[in-house]
Amino acid sequence: MSLSADRRTFLRATVSAAGASTALSVLGVRAYAAPPTSEWINLFDGNSLKGWHKNPQKIGHGTGGIWRVEDGTITGEQDPPGSGNGGILLTDQTFGDFELMIDMMPDWGVCSGLFLRGNDRGQCFQMMVDYHDAGNVGQIYGEGTGGFNTRTFDIDGEYDEKRLVGLVTSNNKSTTDVGLKYACEPAAWLKAWKLNDWNTARVRVEGQYPLITTWINGLKVCVFDGASASTPKYDKQGVFEKLGRGGSIAVQVHGGTGWPTGAKCRWNDIKIREIKRSWIAC
């Protein structure tokens, strides 16, 4: 049943004034209740890796990488440094619909990532943290789930001899090219990103075929609608069958020779709140 604008307005007013059960008996329609969110919980205590684990079996990126708490920060690097052996660090707890906040400070040249609805096999929706030439930070990649990629631009370094002094963007694409609902302009991303400093990512994940929205330092970077995305290589049902309705939050040390020897990706102030959606009907 389709509701008119006036009827929707009346529904909201009735629910607010009288409560959901009264509203339903008055209107006799199916209605959607606003999604309540739980309280924020910290996923990192600042002192230990309690509540986290490395991938228990070897995956495509390696046997796990080196994960430590250094100066109150989670750091990840290859094991041993420069060896090509990486991996992931996952939360023991799993999450379905949620909002996540996390601070990150990658060394230039690392290929990392923030895994959403991940599993011990390394499969997930990944918010890319590919902080290197021809990389991207903030858009979505199908890690172990088809290799789909939503990047609408690449980031590249500007150098004074070998020292990174700035960033530029290249290889611009439209949202239509990558099947996104929305993507920020490359210039806006450059303005938002803090070079050689901490950057805050916010991610919201909702739904069976998830609607994923990412922000960097308050800038909305992309909106990926898993229910309707036309992204090449994306198979919504195939991804759902691999990941299910939820999974771990994880951070990544990419395997292979591209990771600079001794380079680290740093993570801090990690907190999450679950989104609990409810439908009311009569």
C-alpha positions in Angstrom: 0.0 0.0 0.0 1.4 3.4 -1.0 1.0 6.3 1.5 0.3 9.8 0.4 2.4 12.6 1.8 -0.5 13.7 4.0 -1.0 10.2 5.3 2.7 9.8 6.0 2.7 13.1 8.0 -0.3 11.9 9.9 1.3 8.6 10.7 4.4 10.3 12.1 2.3 12.6 14.2 0.1 9.8 15.5 3.1 7.5 16.4 4.7 10.4 18.2 1.6 11.4 20.1 0.0 8.1 20.9 2.6 5.3 20.4 3.0 2.7 17.7 0.1 0.4 18.7 -2.5 3.2 18.7 -1.2 4.5 15.4 -1.6 1.2 13.8 -5.1 0.6 15.0 -6.0 4.1 13.7 -4.4 3.8 10.3 -4.5 0.1 9.5 -1.3 0.3 7.4 2.2 -1.2 7.5 4.6 1.4 8.9 8.3 1.7 9.4 9.6 2.6 12.9 12.7 4.7 13.0 15.8 2.6 13.7 17.0 3.0 17.2 20.7 2.7 17.8 22.4 1.2 20.8 25.0 3.0 22.9 28.6 3.3 21.6 30.9 0.6 22.7 34.7 0.6 22.5 36.3 -2.2 20.5 39.9 -1.3 21.6 40.8 -0.8 25.2 44.0 1.2 24.4 46.2 -1.3 26.2 45.8 -4.8 24.7 44.3 -6.7 21.8 41.7 -8.3 24.1 38.6 -9.0 22.0 40.6 -9.3 18.7 42.3 -12.3 16.9 44.4 -12.8 13.9 43.2 -15.0 11.0 43.5 -18.5 12.4 44.4 -20.1 9.0 46.5 -18.8 6.2 44.6 -16.7 3.8 45.5 -14.9 0.6 47.4 -12.2 2.4 49.4 -14.5 4.7 49.4 -16.1 8.1 48.4 -13.0 10.1 51.0 -10.2 10.2 52.4 -8.6 13.2 49.9 -6.8 15.5 50.9 -4.8 18.5 49.7 -2.1 20.9 52.3 0.7 20.7 51.7 4.0 22.5 48.1 3.2 23.0 47.6 2.5 19.3 47.0 -0.8 17.3 49.8 -1.1 14.7 50.1 -3.7 11.9 53.0 -4.7 9.6 54.2 -7.6 7.7 55.7 -10.6 9.5 58.6 -10.3 9.4 58.8 -6.7 8.0 59.2 -6.6 4.3 58.6 -10.4 3.9 55.3 -10.1 2.0 53.5 -12.1 4.8 50.4 -10.2 5.9 47.0 -10.9 7.4 44.1 -9.5 9.3 43.1 -8.7 12.8 39.4 -9.3 13.6 37.0 -8.6 16.4 35.9 -11.7 18.2 32.4 -10.2 18.3 30.3 -10.0 15.1 28.0 -7.2 13.9 25.2 -6.9 11.4 23.8 -3.4 11.0 26.0 -0.8 12.7 27.8 2.5 12.7 31.5 2.5 13.2 34.0 5.2 14.1 37.8 4.6 13.8 40.9 6.7 13.6 43.7 5.7 11.2 47.2 6.8 10.4 48.8 4.7 7.6 52.4 5.2 6.6 52.6 6.2 2.9 53.0 3.2 0.7 51.0 0.7 2.7 48.0 -1.2 1.4 45.6 -1.7 4.2 41.8 -1.8 4.7 38.9 -1.7 7.0 36.9 -4.9 6.8 33.1 -4.9 7.3 31.1 -8.0 7.9 34.4 -9.9 7.6 35.2 -13.5 8.4 38.3 -15.5 9.3 38.8 -16.4 5.6 39.4 -12.8 4.8 36.1 -12.2 2.9 34.3 -9.0 3.5 33.1 -5.6 2.2 36.2 -3.6 2.5 36.6 0.2 2.9 39.8 0.6 1.1 42.8 2.1 2.9 45.1 1.8 -0.1 47.5 4.6 0.9 49.9 4.5 -2.0 50.2 5.6 -5.6 47.2 4.6 -7.7 45.4 3.9 -4.4 42.2 5.0 -2.7 40.9 5.6 0.8 37.2 5.5 1.6 35.5 3.6 -1.2 34.4 -0.1 -1.3 36.1 -3.2 -2.5 34.8 -6.8 -2.5 37.6 -8.6 -0.7 37.3 -12.3 -1.5 33.8 -11.7 -2.7 34.3 -11.0 -6.4 36.8 -8.2 -6.4 34.3 -5.5 -7.3 35.6 -2.0 -6.8 33.8 1.3 -6.5 36.7 3.8 -6.7 35.9 6.9 -8.7 39.4 8.2 -8.5 42.9 7.2 -7.5 45.3 9.0 -5.1 48.9 9.6 -6.0 51.8 11.1 -4.2 53.7 14.4 -4.9 57.3 14.1 -4.0 60.3 16.3 -3.1 63.0 13.8 -4.2 61.7 10.7 -2.4 59.8 12.5 0.4 56.0 12.7 0.2 54.9 16.3 0.3 51.4 16.1 -1.0 48.7 14.2 -2.8 46.9 14.5 -6.1 44.1 12.5 -7.7 43.9 10.9 -11.1 41.9 8.3 -13.2 38.5 10.0 -12.4 35.4 8.0 -13.2 31.7 8.7 -12.8 29.4 7.1 -10.2 27.6 5.4 -13.2 30.9 3.8 -14.2 31.3 2.1 -10.8 27.6 1.6 -9.9 27.6 3.9 -6.9 24.7 6.0 -5.6 27.1 8.8 -4.6 30.8 9.6 -4.5 32.6 12.7 -3.4 34.5 14.9 -5.7 38.3 14.2 -5.8 39.1 17.8 -4.8 36.8 17.5 -1.7 38.7 14.3 -0.6 42.0 16.0 -1.0 40.8 18.9 1.2 39.4 16.6 3.9 42.4 14.3 4.2 45.1 15.2 6.8 48.6 14.4 5.6 50.9 12.8 8.1 48.2 12.9 10.8 45.3 11.0 12.2 42.1 10.7 10.1 38.7 9.6 11.3 36.6 7.2 9.3 32.9 6.7 9.9 31.1 3.9 8.3 27.4 2.9 8.4 26.3 -0.5 7.2 22.6 -1.4 7.0 20.5 -4.2 5.4 20.8 -7.8 4.0 22.4 -6.5 0.8 23.9 -3.6 2.7 23.7 0.1 2.1 27.2 1.2 3.0 28.0 4.9 3.6 31.6 6.1 4.4 32.9 9.3 5.6 36.5 10.7 6.1 36.9 13.5 8.6 33.2 14.3 8.2 33.2 14.3 4.4 30.8 11.8 2.9 33.0 9.7 0.5 30.6 7.2 -1.0 27.3 5.5 -0.8 27.2 1.9 -2.0 23.7 0.4 -2.2 24.2 -3.4 -2.1 20.6 -4.0 -3.1 20.7 -2.2 -6.4 24.4 -1.5 -7.2 25.4 -2.1 -10.9 29.1 -2.3 -10.0 31.0 -4.6 -12.3 31.8 -8.0 -10.8 29.2 -7.5 -7.9 26.8 -10.3 -7.4 24.6 -9.4 -4.4 23.3 -12.9 -3.7 26.8 -14.5 -4.1 28.3 -12.0 -1.7 25.4 -12.6 0.8 26.0 -16.3 0.6 29.6 -15.8 1.5 29.2 -13.3 4.3 25.8 -13.8 5.7 24.0 -11.1 7.6 26.9 -10.0 9.7 30.6 -10.5 10.6 33.6 -9.1 12.3 35.3 -5.7 12.0 38.9 -6.2 10.9 41.9 -4.3 9.9 44.4 -5.5 7.3 48.1 -5.8 6.4 48.2 -6.6 2.7 50.4 -9.5 1.6 52.9 -9.2 -1.2 56.0 -7.2 -2.1 54.3 -3.7 -2.3 54.3 -3.1 1.5 57.4 -1.0 2.3 59.8 -2.6 4.8 59.0 -1.4 8.3 55.9 0.5 7.3 52.9 0.3 9.6 49.2 1.2 9.6 47.9 2.6 12.9 44.4 2.4 14.3 42.9 3.9 17.4 39.7 5.1 19.1 37.6 2.3 17.6 33.9 2.3 18.6 30.7 0.9 17.3 27.0 1.1 17.9 24.5 -1.4 16.5 21.4 -0.3 14.5 18.3 -2.2 15.4 15.6 -1.9 12.8 12.0 -2.8 13.5 8.9 -3.1 11.3 5.4 -2.7 12.7 2.5 -4.0 10.8 -1.2 -4.8 11.1 
